[in-house]
Amino acid sequence: MKTSDKGSRRFLRPVVALLLLVGAVAAAMPSMPSLAGPPDPTTPEVEPFYVRLEQPLTDQGVTGQPLALQTRIAADPGDWYNLMAQKFEGSTFPPDGWQLVGDTGWQRWSGADDPKMDNASAGITNTTTTPNGSWLVYGPISLPAAIEMADAKFDFSYWLDSEKDQAWFGWAASSDGQSFYGARTSGRVRSWLTGVLDMRQYIGDDSVWVAFYFKGSGPGNGVYVDNVTLQGLEPHLVLFPEMMKNHSTTFIFTDDFTDVSSGWPHVVTWGSTDMKRRWVQGYTNKLMADYAADYDVIGGDCRKEDRYFMRVGSKDYGAKVIARAPVQAGSRFTLEADIAFCDTENFASAGLVFGLNDAHTQYYRVILIYDVGGSIKYAIWRDDSVILKNVSTSPHLEWKKGGFGRNTVKVVRDGCKIWVYFNDALEWSTTSECHYTDRRWVGFFHDKYPGTEFTGATADDFSLEGALEPGE
């Protein structure tokens, strides 16, 4: 049976410990930082980065512009409005609400004239000595909750002339004034471009910082920023009698696989030969009803009620099964299920997928591996080529030789931060895996090596906290 417990939720505000300032960490960041503007061969490459301040920033007393809610009819789209706008044209630098952090003196950001323009801007005009990094930070500012804001973005114009891969210009955001996530670039551009940071994940936070960052060495004329805005988008609202619905509401979705009509794929069509039966997915209950006497499809320890069943067959084929849940998740969620093997073939794997695209070509997978003798190991991958955690043992995984015991696998995600738990014990974590944070599918994964025999795995008690309805 599937259940949905709807209601607005915020998840995963990890407690932040004080650490020394660290350098930029490159990791792919989907949807969060991105470079906007018309195609231009001089546009430099942008890469994600993460920087943590030694001490959290102080509160500058900035408050966001309150949004006067408007009643709209039949999903009439809203308008972008400014929470903050800055052109750096005043006589005082930094302007109200901004603060300077990091390197001191002439190494810091300061007021400057735009190159080849008459307007004022903020900039660093000497890139030879910014060894510790110089910050220009605005905040904290409150971003209205989802009922008042459908989208948010931080955008600006910038001009860059720096030594490639030696001096870096970055833009970033933070919900705690200490850990900043964003994008960075370098190179001799010498023309005005537009930078954008997607701020959707901060909607509803009552304290958010945005920042510009520069660090490095080498000759060059520096970096300039101008026309800075932090904007919110009014939501698409539908008018109901005495109520309005916001379509981005999260909820808890669970499925114990007793109800075959609850929305997962039931059976993949196959024929009578081993080749055509090389992979199978569906509810055990439905398979047992439709193929009561056919133990080639499902049999032995795999033939258990109220579970989701996955099989990869035919020893001449290496194949995989991805079973997709009927709900999606964004950048913040908790995903959990019980995973068990039910065939004794070595080197089969089964587990959870998330960040899954429609074509099933992009995803993260946290897999348990049935090893020689029946022991259980694990691995963590992005797509089919990037190993985040190679095959490893874990004291938190339970196994019984020939007993096909269950293990609870849980994934917690908060943007670029991912935590993996086995049987409620933390096994692995990262702060820099930023791919696929937009609305994506989640589900189950099962595969095997070519040359091995039939393998089977089951999943049960699926739960997704932070679920989103598909396509909304």
N, C-alpha and C positions, 0 to 999 in steps of 0.2 A: 504494500500500500504506500502511495506517495502522500506526503503531507506538505503543506505550505503555510508557514507562520509569517504573515506579512507584518511589516512595521519598519519605520525608519531606524537604522542602526548605524553606529560608527564602530569600527573595529580597529584593534591592533595599534594602540598608541604605545609603542615600546618605551620602557624607561631608559633614558640616555645617561651614560656615565661620562665623566669628564675625561677626555683624552688629549694628547698632544696633537697639534696641527699636523695633519698628514698631507701628502701630495695628492695630485689628481689620480684617480683610479679609472682606467678606461674599461667600460663595459657597455654593451649595446643597450640602448634605451628607446624602446618603441614609443611612439605617441607622445612621450613627455617633452623632451627638448627637440625642437626642429627649426631649421632655417627656412624662412619664407622669402617670397619675392620672385621676380621673373627669372627664368633660366639665364645664367650668365657664365661664360667659361672662366671668368676670374673668381667666381664664388668659391671660397675655400671649403674644404671638407669639415664637417662638424662631427664631433664625437662626444659621448656622454662623459661626465665626470662627477666625482663626489669629493667634497672637502669637509672636514670637521674642524671647527674652531676649538682652540684650547679652552676658552670660557664662553658660555652662552652670551648672546647680545643682551644689552639692557633695553628696557621698554622705553620707547620714545613718545609714548602717549598718542600714537596715531590711531584714528578710528576710521572705519570704512564709511563711505557715503551710504546712508540708509536708502533702501529701495522702496518706493511707494508701490505696493502691489496693485496691479490693474486686473480687473475682471475681463477675461478674453473669451471669445466664443469660438467653438469648433477648431481648436488647435491653431489659432492664429499665432504666427511666430512672433517672438518678442524682439526687442532691440538691444544692441550693445550700448552700455553706458559706462562712464568712467568712475572707477573707485579712486584712482590717482592719475594725475597727468603732470609731467615735469618737462620743461624746456630749458632749465638751467639759465634763465635770463636775469635772475635777480642779482643784487650786489653782494649777497652773502653766500658763501659756500662752506660746507654743504647746505642746501636748502632745508627748511623745516621738515622734520620727519626722516631725514637721511643722516647717516653717521659713517665715519671713516674708521676702518679697522685694519690692523696689520702694519705694514711698513710705514715709517714716519717721514716727516719732512717732505722734501721734493720728490720722494719716491711714491707719495700718495696720489690718489685722484685729486684733481683740482678743477676749478673753472678754467675754460680754455675757449679759444675761437675755433669754430669749425674750419677745417681745411677747405680752401677754395669756396668758402661761403662767408656770409657776413654775420651769421647768427652765433650766439653763444652755445656752448656745450660743456660736458664734463669730459675730462681726458687725462691720460698720462702721456707726457710728451718726451720721456726719456726711458727707453726700455733696457738700459744697460745694467741697472741695479735695482731689481725688485725681487730679492732672493727669497723673501718669506711670503710674498703675495700681498697685494693691496686690494682692499674691499671698499666698495661704495654700496651701502645697504639701506634699504627703506623698510620701515615697519616698527612694530608689528601692526598689521591691519587685519580686520575681521572680514572674512568672506561670508556673505549671507548663506543660510542653509539652502538645501536643494529646492525647497518649495519656493524660494525667492530667486534662485539663480540656476539656469540650465547649463551654463558653461562659463569658463573664466580663462583669461589669457594675459600674459605679460609680454608686451612687444615694444620695439624700439628701433631706432636707426643706429648704425655703427659704421665707423671708418677705421680700417686697420692697416698698419704697416709694421710688421714684426718679423723677426727671424724665424723661418719655418721650423717648427718642432723645437724651438728654443725659448720662445716667449709666447705665452698663451693668454688669450682673452676668453673669459667665460661669463655665463649668466646662469643664475640658479635660484632656487627657492627652498624654504625651510619652514617646518611647522613648529620647531622648538628653538630657533635662533642659534643653533649650533651645528646641526648636520644639514648640509646643503647639497641638493641634487640638481644637476642641470647639464648644460652643454658647453663645449669649449672649441676654439678654433685658433689657427695661427697662419701666418703667411703675409706676403706683400700684396694686399688687395688694392689699396689706394683709390677706392671708390665707395660710395655710400650703399650699404646693404640693409636688409631688414632681418632682425632676429626675433624669434617667437618662442615662448615657453608655455606649454599647455599646463594650465593651473586647475584642471577639473578635479584632481584628487584632493585639493585643498578646500573645496567647497564645504562650508559648514564649520571650518576651523575658526576659532575666535582669535587666533594670533598666527599670522603668516608673515614671513620676511621674503623680500625679493632682493637680489644683489647682482652687482657687476664685480668681476674679479680679474686681476691681471698678475701674472707671475712669470719670471724668466729673465733671460739675459740676451745680449746680442744687439747689434746696431739696428736702428730703425727710428721712425718718426712717431711711433706710439699708437694709441687707440683713442677714439672719441666716441661718445654716445650722445644721443639727442632724441627728442620727441618720444619720451618714455611714457607709456600708459599701462595701467593695470585695469582691465575691463571685465565686467560681468555681462552675461546675456540673460535677459528676461526669459522665463521658461515658456514652453509650449503648454498652455493650460487648456483643459476642456471644462466647460461650465456644466455643472450638475446642480440639481436643486439643493441649495444650501451647502454645497461642498465643491471642492476642486480636487482633481486627481493629478498627481505628478508621476510621470511614467518612469522615473529613474529609481523608484522606491525599491530597496532590497528586502529580501525575506529569507526564511529558512526553508529549504527544500529537502525532504527526506524520502527514501524509498526502501522498503524492506522486501520488495520483490515477491509480494503475495498477489498483487493485482496485475494481470497481464495486459490490462488496458491503460496502464498509467503513462505510456508515452515513449518508452525506449524502443529501439528496433527489436522486434521479436525474433525473427529468424531471417538469416541471409539465405537466399535461394541457392540450392545446390542440387546436384544430380545423384546418380547411383554409383559413380565411380569414385575411387580414392582421390583422383585428381580434382574432381569437382567438390569433394568434401574436405578439401585441404584446410578450409577454415569455416567455422561455425560460430555464431553468436546468438544469444537470445535468452529468454526466461527459461529456467529449468522446468518450471511447471508446464509451460506451453509445449516445450519439446517432449516432455514425458507424456503429455496428452496426445500429441500428434504422432509420435513415434514410439508407442508403448512397447513394441517388440523389437525395435531396431537399436540394439546395443552398439552398433558401429557408430551411430550418431552420438549417443550418450549412454554411458554405462559405468559399472563399478562404483568407485568412490565419488565419481562426478555426478552420479544420479541421485542428487539430493534435492528436496523441495525447497521452495522459497529462497532461491539464490539466483544470481545472474551467472550464466555459464558461457565460457569462451573456450574454443578449441582451435588448434592449428594442427593439421594432419598432413599425411603423405611425406615420407622421409626424403623424397627427392626435391622438396620445395622448402625454402625458407620463407615464411610469411608472417604477417602480423594482423591482429584484430584490434580495431579501435571501436569501442562501444560508446556512443555519445549520449549524454544525458539530455533530457528535454529542456534544460535551463542553461543559462550562461552565467559567467562571472566577469567582473571587471578587474581592477587593480587591488581590491581588498576583499579577502574571503578566507574562510576556513573550509577545507575539503577533506572528507574522511570516509573510509570504508574498510570493511574486513576483507582480506584477500587470503585465499587458500588454494594450494595446488591439489589436483585430484588424479594425476597420472604421474608415473615414476620416471619419466624421461628426463635425463640430465640436461641442464643448460636452458631450460625453458624459463621465461620470465613473465611476470604479471604484476600489475600495479595500477597507478593513477596517472592520468594525463590532465594537463590544464594549459591554457593559452592556445587552444586548438583552433585552427582556422577552418573555413568551410571545406577546403580541399584536403584536409587531413595531412598537410605537408609541413606545418609548423606547430610545434607543441613542446612542452616540457613533459618528461616522464620520470616518475619515481617508481622503480621496479624492484620487486623481490625476485631472486634467482634461485631455482631449484638446482643445487649443486650435487656433485658426486656423493652418493651415500645418503642423500635426502637432506643434507644440511641446507640452510637458507642463508643466502647472502643478499646484497643489494647494490644498486648503482643508480645514479641520477644523470640524465642526459637532457640536452636541448636539441630538438630535431633528431636526426639520425646520424649526426656527425660530431657534435660537441659534447665531450664527456666532462661533466661538472664534478662527478664523484665516481671514480673507477670502482670496479667490483671489489667489495669489502665485506668483512664480517661485522657483526654488531652484537654486543651483549644484550641488546634489547629485543632481538628477534628470537622467537621460540620455534622449535621444530621437533618433530617426532618421526623417527625413521619409519616410513611406511604409514605414518599416522595422519599425514596431511592436515596438520594443525593450522588454525587461523592466526593471522597477525593483523592488527589494526594499523593502518597506514594513514597518517594525517599530514596535510600540507596547509601551512598558514602563510598567506601572502599579504604584504603591505607595500605596494609599489615595487621598488627594486629589492626589497627585503623578503627573503623566503626562509621559512623554518620547516624542517621535516621531522616528524615524530614517528617512532615505532612503539606501539603499545603504551602510548602516553609519555614516553621518555624522549627528550630532545636528542636527535642523532646528528643533524647537520644543519647549517645555516649559512646564509650569505647576505651581504648588504648591497651587492652590485649586479644583480641579474635583472636587467630592466627590459627585456624583450616582452612583447605580447601582453601589454597591460591594458589594452583597450577591451571592449566587450568581446569575449571569446567563449568557446565551448569547453566543457570539462567531461571527464568520463573515465573509462577503463582501457587498459592496454594489455595485450598478450602476444608473445611471439616465441620463436624457437630458432635454433640453428638448422641450416640445411643438413640433411643426412641423418637427422634424428627421427624417431617415430612420432606417433600422435602424442600431443600434449593437451592437457586440459587444466583450466583454472576456474575458480568461482569467486564471486564477489557478493557481499551482503552488507546490509545496514548502511547504505549510502546516505551521506549528509553533506549539504552545501549551505553554509551560513554566509550570507552575502549574495544570494542568488539574484539573478536578473531575468525577467521574462525575455525570450529571444525577440529580436527585431524591434524593440521599443526604444 
